[in-house]
Amino acid sequence: MRRLIETIVRRLSDRPDEARVTEGVEGHTLVYEISVPEPERGRLIGRDGRTVRAIRAFVGAAAAARGKRVTVRVRD
């Protein structure tokens, strides 16, 4: 799952080497936190949050197919 998120985030970024995805667990849910440089954050979030919602939906569907729960967050 982490590699999937990293691939998506790096394709969206002008500075892909600075994009980071960390993985953690909260209860029964996998939590992925995305860190990108400040100028890239707007592109990642998208207009009205559409891009990040699409990433969350895509990753959520992939996780559900494997019987897992996932949360994706963008770090400030």
C-alpha positions as CSV (number, residue, x, y, z in Angstrom):
1,M,0.0,0.0,0.0
2,R,2.8,2.4,0.9
3,R,4.5,2.0,-2.5
4,L,1.2,2.7,-4.2
5,I,0.7,6.0,-2.3
6,E,4.4,7.0,-2.9
7,T,4.0,6.4,-6.6
8,I,0.9,8.5,-6.8
9,V,2.4,11.3,-4.7
10,R,5.7,11.4,-6.5
11,R,3.9,11.6,-9.9
12,L,2.0,14.6,-8.8
13,S,5.0,16.4,-7.3
14,D,7.6,18.6,-9.1
15,R,10.1,17.6,-6.4
16,P,9.4,13.8,-6.0
17,D,12.6,13.2,-4.0
18,E,11.2,15.3,-1.2
19,A,7.9,13.5,-0.9
20,R,7.7,11.1,2.1
21,V,5.0,8.6,3.1
22,T,5.1,7.1,6.7
23,E,3.1,4.2,7.9
24,G,1.6,3.7,11.3
25,V,-1.2,1.8,13.1
26,E,-4.1,3.2,15.1
27,G,-6.3,0.4,16.5
28,H,-7.2,-1.8,13.5
29,T,-6.5,0.9,10.9
30,L,-3.4,1.5,8.9
31,V,-2.5,5.2,8.8
32,Y,-0.4,6.7,6.0
33,E,0.9,10.2,6.4
34,I,2.1,12.1,3.4
35,S,4.7,14.8,3.8
36,V,5.5,17.1,0.8
37,P,7.2,20.6,0.7
38,E,4.9,23.5,1.3
39,P,4.7,24.6,-2.4
40,E,3.6,21.1,-3.4
41,R,0.9,20.7,-0.8
42,G,-1.7,22.7,-2.8
43,R,-1.1,20.4,-5.8
44,L,-1.5,17.3,-3.7
45,I,-4.7,18.5,-2.0
46,G,-6.2,19.9,-5.3
47,R,-9.1,22.3,-5.8
48,D,-11.6,21.8,-3.0
49,G,-9.6,18.7,-1.9
50,R,-10.6,16.7,-4.9
51,T,-7.1,15.2,-5.6
52,V,-6.5,14.0,-2.0
53,R,-10.1,12.6,-1.9
54,A,-9.4,10.7,-5.0
55,I,-6.2,9.3,-3.5
56,R,-8.1,8.3,-0.4
57,A,-10.8,6.6,-2.4
58,F,-8.4,4.7,-4.6
59,V,-6.2,3.5,-1.6
60,G,-9.4,2.7,0.4
61,A,-10.7,0.5,-2.4
62,A,-7.4,-1.3,-2.8
63,A,-7.3,-1.9,1.0
64,A,-10.9,-3.0,1.2
65,A,-10.1,-5.6,-1.5
66,R,-7.5,-7.0,0.9
67,G,-9.8,-6.8,4.0
68,K,-8.0,-3.8,5.6
69,R,-8.9,-0.3,6.7
70,V,-6.8,2.6,5.7
71,T,-6.6,6.3,6.5
72,V,-4.5,8.8,4.4
73,R,-3.5,12.1,5.9
74,V,-1.5,15.0,4.6
75,R,0.9,16.4,7.2
76,D,1.2,20.2,7.7
